[in-house]
Amino acid sequence: MVMLAATFLWAAASPSASSPDSCRERLLPPVAEQLEPRRAVTARDIIELRDFGDPWQDPSMDPPFALSPDRRHIAIALRRADISSNSYCYGIMLLSLDDGTRRLLDEGGEPLIMSSDYFGRADKPNGTVTSSPLAWSPDGQWVAYMRRDHGRTQVWRVALEGNTAEQVTHAPVDVRRFSWSSDGTAIHFTTRPGIPDAIATFAEEGRSGFHFDERFWPLSANRPLPQGDVSFVEQTIDLTTHAVSSVQASSVRASGKADAITRPDDPATLAWLGTDQPTAFLSPIRLKTSSQGREQVCSAPACTNVTGFWWDRDGSILFLHDESNSGGGRLTLYRWRPGPTLPVRLWQTDALLIGCVLLEPSFFCAQEAADQPRRLVRVAVRNGAITPLFDPNPEWTALRTGSVETLAAVSADSAPGFARLVLPPDYRPGEHHPLVVVQYTSRGFLRGGTGDEYPIHLLADRGYAVLSFHKPPQPGADPPSPDLDTFVRRNLAGLAERRRNFTALTAAIDAAIARGVVDPERVAITGLSDGASTVAYAMLHSRRFATAILSTCCDEPSFTQFLSGPAYAASTEKWGYPGYGEEGFWPDFSLAQNAEKVATPPILIQASDEEYRMALETVAALRAAQRPIDMYVFPNEMHIKWQPEHRAAIYARVIDWLDFWLRGKEDAVPAKETQYRRWHALAESVPARASALPDP
């Protein structure tokens, strides 16, 4: 399945937050205590980690914190899941850079879930829970943020002194983004009132029947959805009079990182990231400067894949280069003096640094490592030395985790990927553990893979070796494609992307087996979205997997031809998917069409109620062929499952399934008797050995 979307917007969630009293206790971390001996990781330890910022592990993200204008405080929007209440705690924390003290300025609110415009449809939530961006007033006396209460997202502000937080906007619809006016007397904010207006018109249209057209997404909705051409409205609220006025979009100062930065001692000198091919889709970007009308381009390879850049006091530019796939996710800091000289490497780190802000002689960054959840750190410009400033999860240091090794994962066509091999904490040389493959990114903290459904450190503690796979770049990106349709078409041609991912993953598995720590007869593969497509391809083209677990399923003719609706179907036709009734590449990719030909290993699907219909063709075909497959559907979920109690149930069933099929173990809990009775019945249909299609 091709998952593409426009820029994320702020959207909604429905369950309420935890009670204020409990949230205040849960959000502020305790003083770190080292427990001896370290205890085992639990599902609750992972699910209820304190988080801040967007959940992506992308070093180029905007800072997930806000540095005050006087450089003495940092504001952080904390959130924490609560399994017991199936909700989240939200709060705004203030960290003093003078003495390290921290306090909550505000707490409360409902979950914020990200949404996007998706194939012509507006505001499609994807289930990703995140935090609000933060913005200091120009005078440094207020912090503004977005907070959701009673099903509506508005701008709030709280004073530095921690007086009662106050709601700023009272818009009749959700606020999507905001920024301060340059003088701090007003706040600009953006809404999209056309969304509820469109929904209201559908109610009237339904009286005489909806016309089935490009507005439909049958996979998850039985009525039209608002279209992506619904406009945004920019407004300003005066903080003294509370008067609201409309403004031109160009007058609204975007929050976050600017596209270009001026040299502090020479405002006419700029630095920015520009594309090599402006008209191409996903063209590589490169560091550039201009002064007095003269442009300088940094032509060195290091000047691409730049995740952050800053003017230094001496007129040079500091920039972080992302080694990405070829370097196992390493980051390198360079110094470049604009002109013909090459940049000079200062240091390199395996740590993931996110949203760095320069405050000489250090950077302030969010930082993660394979066994370290996100925290706020100071990084020395001179040598890259890392000093922790705020760790939201000091309890994690008391948990037992296994060793982590980075392995190369090079595809058959030489595209680089990588993988992290995580061993059980009590591993002893000579042991051979069952292996669980988790996909499809592996940067920063190893939580649960894309979608967070396969708890890596928990699986390792339960005796599994875990291979966290980071897929290679897509074939359509090199060389750059002229447009999106060409990009996807190149990825699909000959199933190039699927073959690339599969052969890179195979190389990583081979490397893990070569270490002598893995039982090659007990290998499981898991995945969501693109990762699920890799699982499907692997099921058909390899005999090495003993079982598989899918969070979404599956790319089949039924999805592309009618479950996705007319708009997506029209796009797939342009991309090169087979038309209705055409064979095309389905014999090499469809689990349903190969149900009778390929003896697939046991498959578990844990799908959302919004997407489970996508799995029906696969499930029906495999059951008809008496292949072992089981499926669970989680209510009120999306592409990413966001409810804490559901994540706990998913984690538990993942472990139960793997223990049952790879280790012959069962959890002796009476409530699970039906589950195991069903799985024993499936076991009777498991082939002596899985089969596969002939090598392509």
N, C-alpha and C positions, 0 to 999 in steps of 0.2 A: 504494500500500500504506500502511496506517495503522500506524505504528510507535509504540506506547505501552508504557510499562513503569512498574513501581514503582521505589522508591528503589534505587539501585545498591548492590551488596554486594561484598565482596572475594571473588574467586574465583581460578581456577587457570590455569596455562599449563603446557605440557609440556616444550619444549626446555630444556636446561640453559643456565646463564649462561656467559659467557666465563671463561677461566681467571683466577684472582685476580691474578696478576702483571700480565697485560695490562690488566685492568680498572682497577687502581690508576693506571696510566699514562693510560688513556683517559678516566677520569672527571674528574680535576683538569685544568682548562684551563691552557694555557701563558700566559706573559706576552704581552699583545697586541703583535702586530707588524704594522705597516702595510707592506704590500708595494706596490712601485711598479714597473710599472703594475699595477693590479688585474687579477686573472685571472678567467676565466669560471667561472660556477657549474656544478658537476657534480651528478649524482644522489647521489653519496656525501656531498657537503657537506650536502644536505638530510636524507637518511635518517639520517645519523649525528650529527645535532645533539644536544647534551646538553640534556635536558629535566628539568623538575621540576614536580610537581603534576599534577592532572588535565589532560588535553589540551584541555579546552574553553576557548573564548575568552569566558568569562562573567564580567563584573566583580563579580557577587554571590557568586562561589565563596568557600568558606572559604580562609583564607590558605594558599598552597602552601609555607609555611615556618613555623618556630616560633621566636618571640622568647623568650629565656630570662627567668626571673623577675627577674633583676637588670638586665635590659636591656643586657647587655654582649655577648651572643652571639646568633647566629641559626643554627639548624640547618636544613639543606636535604637532602631526599632526591633525589639525582641518579640519572638513568638515561640510558643511551646504547645505541642499537642498534649491532650489529656485523654487517655484511653477510657478511663472510668466514666467520664461524662460525654465521650465522643465529641469533643469540642477542642477549642484552642484558646490559649491565653495570649493576649497582645499587650504590649507596653512600650513606652518611650523611656529609655534609660539615658542618664547623663553621666559621663565619665570625666573626672577632673584630670587633666594632664599635669597639674601641679603636684597633687599628692596621691592620685590613683583612686580616690574615693568614688563611689558610684551610688546613684539613687534613681528611683523611678519618678519621673515627672508626671506620667499619666499611665493608667492601665485600664483595659476594657476594650470592647468592640468585638465584632464578629469577624469570621475569616474572610480574607480577601483572596479571590480566585482569579487567575489570569484568563483572559479570553482574547480572541483575535477575529479578524475578518478572514473567512475561509472559503475559497472558491465561490466568491460572489455573495456569500452570506455574512451578515454583520453579527459581531458579538457572540461568537461561538466559544463558550467556556471549555477549557481543556482539563480542568481539575487541578492545576498546579497552584498550591497554596503559597503565598508570598507575603511580604511586608510592604508597608508604604514607603515611598521615598521620603526623605527628610530635607527640609530647607530652613536655614537660619535667616532671620531678618537681617537686613544690612547693618543694623546697629548691634546685633548680637544679643538682643534681649528676649527674643522669642524663637521657638522652634515650631514650624508648621509641618503638618503631615495629613494623611488621609486616614479616616477611621469609618468603619461601617457599623451602624446601629439600626436595629429595627428594619433591616433589609435595604438600607440606603447608605451610600458612601458619600461623605462630605469632607470638606477641609476643616481641620481643627488647628488650634495653636495652644501652646502652653509656654508660660514665662520661664525664663532661666531660673528664677528663684523658686519655681515649683508651685506656684499658686494654682488654683483650680483650673484645669484645662477648659477651654471654651470652644464651642462650635462656631466656625466662621461663616460658612455657607449654609444656606437652607434651600438648595436647589430642589425642584420637584423630581429630578432624576439624578442618577449617579454622577459624581464628579470623576473625571477620568485622569486629569493631571492638573498641576498647578505650579505657580511660581510667584515670588514676591515682585512687587514693583521696585524700580531702582531706588526710590526714596523710602521704601518700607512702609508707606502709608496705605497700601492697598495690596490685594492678592488677585492675580489673574487666575482664572480657572476655566476648564473646558468640560462641556457636557455634550450629550448626544440625544436631545429630546425627540429626535425623529424615530428612535427605537420604540418607545411606548406608543407613539402615534401610529407607527406601522402595525404594531400588534393590535391596536384598537380597530384599524381598518379590516384586519383579518376576521375579527369577530363579526363584522357586518357582512363580509364576503361569504362567510360560512353559512349564512342564512339561506343562500341559494346554491351552495356547494363551491368548494375551492377548485380552481382550475389547476390541474397538475402540470407544473412547468418547472423552470430552473430555480424557483424559490424553495423547492422541496429537498429535504435531506431524509429520505425514508428510513435510513438506518436508525435514526433516533427520534424522529418527530413525525406525527401524523397530520401536520398542517404546515402551511408555508412559514418560512422564516424571514425576518427582515433582511433586505439586501444591503450589500456593502457600499452602495452609493449614498447611504444615509449620512448626512453631513454632520460635522462637529460645530459647536457654537462656542466662541470665545467670549468670556465676560470678565468684568472686573468688579470687585466689591471693595468699597471704601471702608477702612477699618474704624473710622470715626463715626461716619453717618450711617454706615451699613447699606448705603445706596448701591444698587447693582446696575452696571451699564455694559453695553456691548462694545467690543473692541475689534479692531482688525487683527487677524491672525498674526500678521507680521510684527505687531507691537508686543506680542507676548514673548517673554524671554524664556526659552526652553530650559527646564531644569536638567541637571546632569552635565556631562562632559561636553565641551564645545568641540566643533569640528576643527577649529583653528585656534592656536594660542599665540598671543603677542609676546615679544621679548620684553621683559620688565623694564629695561632701560631704554627701549626703542620701540614704541608702539607701532611704528610703521613696518617693523620686521615681523613676519609671521612664520609659523611652522604648522604643517597640517599633513594629513594622510590623504594622498590622491591616488586614484586608480591608474594603472598602466594603460587600460583600454576603457575609457569612460562609457562606451556604449555596450560593453559586454556584460553578461550576467555573471556575478561573482568574480569579477576581475581582481587580480591581486592588487593590494594597495601598497604604497611605497611612501617613505618619509620625504617630504619636500619643504623647502623654505622659499620665501621671497623677501627682497629688500630693495627699495627704490626701483620697483618694477622689474627687477632681475630675479628669475626663478632658479633655484638650485635643487637638483634632484640627487638624492643619495642612491647611487647605482649598485652599491654592494648588496649581496644576497641577504645580509643581516638586516637590511632596511625594509624588508617585507615582513609580513606577519608580525607587525608591531602592535603590541597590546596597550602601550602607554608611552607618552613622550612629554618631556618637560624641559623648559629653558633653564639652564644653570646660570649662576651669577656671573660666570666668566664669558657668557655668550655662546657656549657650546650647548648641545642638546643631549640630554640623557634619554635613552629609550630602552624599553624592554622588548626583546625579540623572543617570540614563541617558537621554540624548536618543534613543538607540536608532535606529529606522528613520528617524524624521523629521529627525534631526540627523546622519545619516551615521555613527552610532556614537560621537558625542562624549559626553564626561562633563563635568558641571558641579558644582563645589563650592559649596554654600550654607551660610549660617549662619542659624539660626532661634532666636529667643527665644520659648519657649512662651507662647502668648497670642494675641491678635487680630492681631499684627503679621505682615507678610509676610516670608518668608525673603529674605535679601540675597545676591546672587550675588557670590562672591569671585573665581572664575576658571573658565575652560573649557579643555579639552584634547582634542586629537584622539588622544592616546595611549590605549591600553587599559590601565587600571589594575585589577589583580585582587587581591582579598583584602587590602585595605589595613588596617594596624594603626596606630593613632595613638600617637605618642610625641612630645609637644610639644618643639620647634615644627615637627615634620615627621610625615609618614606614611611607613611602610615598606610598599612595594607590589611585587608582580610587575608588570612593565610590558612591553608589546609595541607594535610599530608595524608598518606594512605591510612594511617592509624590515628590521625589527629583531626577531630571535627573543627569546623571553622572557628577562628578566633581573631582578635585584633592584635596586630604586632607592629613594632617599629623595626625597620630594616635599614641598616647602615649603608649609605651611598658608597662609602669607600670600599667595603669588603663584603657586603651582603649579610653581615651578622644579624641574626634575628633575636629581638627581645620582646617577649610577650607583654602586652599592655592590658588585655582583658580576655579572659577565657570564660565563655559562657557555660562551659561544661567541665569544671574541675573534677567532677565525679568520674569522668572517663579515665583519668589517670590511675584509678583504683581497679580497673578492669584488665583482665588477662587477654592479650591478643597475640596472634602468631606472627611469624616472620613474613615479610613481603619482599618478593624479588620481581624485577621488571624483565620481561622476556620480549624479544623481537617477534613480530608477527607480519612477515613480508608475504604479500600475495604472489600468485604465479606470474602476474605481469609486473612484479617488482614494486608495487605500491606499498609504502610502509604503514604498518599499524604497530600496536604493542599490546602487552597484557601484563597484569599484575598477578603473580602466583602467590596466594596466601595459604600458608600451612597451618595446621592445628597448633595451638600454643604448646601442647605437650608432645609435639612430633619428636620421634627418635629415629636416627639414621637406620635405614633398612626397612622401615615401614612403608607400605603401599596403601594409600588412602583413596577412596572413591573421589572422583573429580566432578565438580559442578561448574559449568560455564555460565557466567553472568555477562550480560551485554548492555549497551554497545559503546559506552564511553567509560573511561577509567582514569580520570584526572581527579586530583584532590582526595578528599576523604572517601573511603570505600564504604558506602552505606548499604545500598541495595540494588545497584545498577540503575539504568534508566527506568524511571517509574517507581523505584524503591519498593520492589516486591520480593527481592531475594537477598536476605540479610547476610552480607558477606562474612563479617566477623562472628556472627552467631553460628553460621554454618561451619566455619572453621573450628569454633569451640566445640561443636558437636561431632568433630572427627572427620570433616570433609576438607580436602584440598579444594580451593576455589580459584578459578581462572577468570579474572575480571578483564574482559576483552574490550579494547578500544579500536574500533574499525578504521580501515584506511580511508583516505579521501575518496570522494566519488569520481568515477571516470569522466563525467561530464564537466568537471572543473579544470581539467588540464588536457589541452589548452582551454582557455575560457570559452564558454559558449556564447553566441550572440544574444540569446534570450532564454527565458525559462523553459519554453517548450522544447527547444533544441537540447538544453541541459538534461531534462528528464528523458528525452528520446535517446540520447547517447548513453545514459545509464541503463536504459532498458534493452538497447540493441544487443541481441545475443545474450540477454540477461547478464550484461557485463558487471553491473554492480553486485548482483548476487554471487557471481562466480568469484569476484575479487574478495568480497567479505568472507566467503566460505574458504577459499584457499589460504587467506591470511589466518583465519581462525584455526584451520587445520595445522598450519605451521606452528602456531602457538601451543596447540595441544601436543604436537609431536615434541616440542621443546620441553614441555612439562613432563611428559613421559620419559624423555631422555634423562631427566634429573634423577630418575629412579625413586620418585616419591608417590607416584600415581599408579593405581590399578587400571590398566587400559581396558579391562573388561567391565568396569563400572564407571562409565562417563555419562553424565547428564548434561543437557543443554537447556537453557531458559531464554526468554526474551519477550519484549514488548515492542509493538510498532515495527520499526525497521528491524529490530532484533528478532521479532517473531517471524518476519519474512526470511531471515537467515536460518532460523530453526526449520521452517518448512522446507527450504531448499536443502538443508543438511539431512533432513529425514529421508529425502528422495535420493540423495547422492552419496550417502555414507552408511556403512554398517557399524560404525564404532559407537553409536550412542545407545545406551541401555534404556533411557527414558527421556522425556521432554516435558517441560512445563511452559505454557504460553499465557501471557497476560492479555493479549489480543490475538484474534485468529479470524480469518486467514485471507490472504489475497487469492480470491477465487473468481471465476467468471460472474457469479451472482452479485458480487460486490461491485465490480467495475461496470456491469451492464445494467443493473437496476436498483440495487440497494442503496447506492450512493446518490441516486437522483440524476436528472438530466444534465445539470451543469458539470458535475464531476465526470459523468460518462462522456460528455463532449470533449473534455480535456484529455481523458485517457485515450480517446481515439487519435487526437493530435500527437500524443506521446508515443504511439505505436503499440498500445494494447490491442489484442485481437478484438474484432467487432463481434456482435451477437452471432453466435453459432459458428464462429471461426475458431480454428484450432490454435494457430499461432504458436506461442511459446508455452501454452498451458501444459503440454505433456512433460515438460521439463521442470514445472514449477507448482502445479496444482496438486495438493494432497488428495482432493476429492476425485480428480480424474485418474489418479494412480492408486486408488484404494484397493483395487483387485490385483494390481501388479506388484505392489511393494508391501512387504510385511513390516509395517511401522512398529516401533517399540511403543510401550504404554505412554499415552499423552494425557496430561491434565491441563484443562483450560480454566482460568479464573478471570472471567470477563465482567465488564460493567454492564448494567442494564441498558446503557446507551449504545453499546457496541456488540452485544452478544449475538445479535442477528447475523452479523458478519461471519460467525462461526458455524451457522446452521448447515450450510452445504457441506462443509468439511465433516462435521459430526455425523450427519445423516449418512454420508458415503462410507465413512470408516465403520460405523456401526453395522451398516448393511453388509460390509465385507468382513464382519466379525473381528475387527481390529480393536484393541483395548484403548478406549478413550472415555474420559469423564469430564464433566463441566459443571462449574458453579457460576452463578450470576449474582452480582452485588448491586443492591438497589441504590438509587440516587447517586450514581457514580458516573464518571466521564472517562475520557481517554486515560488520564492519570487518576488513580483512585486516591481520594483525599481524606476520607473519614478515618480517624485513628482506630476505631474498633474494627473496621474492615481490614486495615493494614495488619493489625494484630492477628486476625483470623487468617489472612493470607499467609503471613509468616509461618503460623502454626501448621497450616495445611501443606505448605511447601516442604517443611521438615518431615511431616508425617509421610508424605508421598515419597520423598527421597529415601527415608529410612525403610519404608515398606519394599520398594523395588530394588534398592541398591544394597541394603543391609539385612533384609528380612526381619526388621524390627517393627513392633507395634506399640503404641502408647496405650497402656491399660487404663483408659478412662472410659467409664460406662457410656458417656455421651457420644463416644466415637465408634461404638459397636456397629452401627449401621454403615458408617463410612468404610470400615474394614471388611464388612460382609460384602459390600459392593466391589471393593478392590480384589477380594479373593475370587469373586466371580469373573472379574476381568482377567485375572491371572490365568484362568483356564484357557483363554484365547490367545495368550502370548505365544508367538512362534518360537521355536527352539533357537532361531537366530534371525535377526532382522535382515531384510534384503534391501537392495538398492537398485536404481536404474543404472544402466551401463554408463561408464565414464563418458562425458561429452567430448 
